[in-house]
Amino acid sequence: MPAPIEFEGKILDIDPDATERLILDKGGQKLGDKFMRRHVYDIVPGDRSKWIRLRDTGDETTLTVKEITSDAIDGTHEIEVGVDDFGATNAVLAMLGFTPKSYQETKRTSFILDGAQVEIDAWPQIPPYLEIEAGSKAEVIRVAGLLGYAETDLTGENTIKVYARYGIDLDTIPELRF
């Protein structure tokens, strides 16, 4: 059985303050700011299409398997479960033979806008971007339109490809910190 589809689009290189004002002006509700940390593990070394992510958002810790089938809004499949402890889960994965290929930190400001999750994400070394996640590709495009963006402004590229746009090979950075 294939993993569920994650319907998500990114708008790159945004002004975080102006974007937050726009989201709020359009009726969005701010949920808060988070500092997140994650370990990323290869399932098969060198295969960029599928990986494991262990992420701590400060509120919850999750273990996710992500699979990319395309760079489209509906090109990511994922299965995510909650786990109790970031360090202990990392230790369990190590016992299963998985070594983190990287540790990454991000900052996120979260909103709900017209039924969609809207996030302003800040990653080290690249400009902030807007991420819209909703129940369908059409909903992602519709919410982007509410904010003045066209479907052509959206990308479904994963983080490795976003970094590559800025000339950075994320696979060569074992620790990505602020």
N, C-alpha and C positions, 0 to 999 in steps of 0.2 A: 504494500500500500504506500503510495507516495506521501511525502510529508505535506502538511498544509502550506498553501501559498501565502507569502507575506506580501501584501499590496503596499508598496512603499516607493515614494519618489523623493529625490533630493534636488534642491535648487542651490547651486554652489555660489560661493563668494558673495555672501550677503553682509549687510550692515546689521549687526545684532540689535542695536537700540532702535533703529528705524523699523526693523522687522517686528520687534516686539510691539511697538506702538501700532503698527498696521494690524497685527493679529487682534489686539485688544479693541481697536477701532471697529473691526469687522464683527465684534461680538464674542471673541475668544475669551476663555477663562484661563488665567494663569494658575498652574498647579504647583509650581515651585522650581527651585534650582537644585541640581544634584552634581556631586563629584562622583565619577564612576571609575572603577578600575576593572581590568579584565586580563585574563590569560587566554591566549589563542594557541590551539594545538592542531597540528596536521593530523589527519586521519591516515592518509597515505602521503609520505613525504614528497613534496613537489607538486601535489595535486591541489591547485588553487580553487577547484570547483566545490570542494566539500571540506568543512573543518568543524572543530569543536570550540565553543566559546564559553568560558566560565566568567561571569560578570557579577560584580557587587555594585549596586546602585546606592548603597547607604540605607535603603529601605528594604531591599530584598537581594537575595543572591540566586542566580539562575544558571543552569547548565543547558546549553543549546547546541544542537547540530544544525548547521546551515549548509544548504546546497544551492549553488547558482546554476541555473539552466540558461539564463540569458541576462543581458543588461537592461531588460525591460522592467517596467513598474511591477509586473507580475512574474519576474524571472527568479525570485528567491523563494525557496521552500525551507521551512524550519520546523523543528520540534523543540519545544522548550519545557523544562521542568524546574520547579523551585527546589533549592537545596538549602540546608541549614547553615553551612559554614564554608566560607571561601577557602580557607587554609586546609581544612579537612578534605574538602572535595578535590582540591589540587593534589593532596596526598593520595587519595583513592585513585585518581587518574594516573599518578606516577606509578602506583602499584600495578596498574593495568598496562603499563608500558608507554604512557603518553607523557612527553616532556613538553612544557610550554615552549613554543617557538618565539613568543614575545609576550611582554607585559605592556599594557597600554592604559593611559589615563585620558579621560575626557571630562568635559563639563557640559551639562545639558540644562536648558530651560524648557520646561514642558507646559503645553497648553492643550485645551480641548477647544476645537473650533468646528461648529456645525456637525458634530458626531465623529470627527476625525482627531487622531492624535497628531499634534503638530509640535515639533521639537526644534529648538535652535541648538545645534551641536558645535562645540569648540574642541578641536583636536590640536595638539602641538604641531607647530611648523607649517600649518596650512590655514587659509582663511575659513571663518565659520561658514556653516551651511544650514539650510532649512530642510527638515525631513518631514514628510507628510505620510502618515500611515492610516489607511481606512479599510473598509470591508470589501472593496472592489477597486479595480483599476479606474473605472468610471468615477468613483467617489474621490479618489486621489486627484484626478484631473479636475473635477468640479471644485474641490476645496482650493486647489492651486489657483483656479480661475477667480475664486472669491478674493484672493490676495493679489490679483493682477498678473498672474503668470499663465503662460500658454503651455500646452502639453509639450511643445518643443523645448521649453525651459527646464523640463524635468529629466533627470537621469536615474536609472536604477542601478548604476554602477556600484560595486562594493568598495569598501574603504581602500583596498590595495590599488584599484584603478583610479580612485579619486586622488590619492597621493601621487600616482604616476603622472597625472595631469600637471602637477607642480614640479615634476622632475625628481621625485623622491621614490626610491624603491623601498617600500615598507618592509619587505622581507629581509632587508639588511639591517633593520633597527630592532635589536632585541629588547630595548627598554624605551618606551615612548612616554616621556614625563613632561609636565609643565615646569 
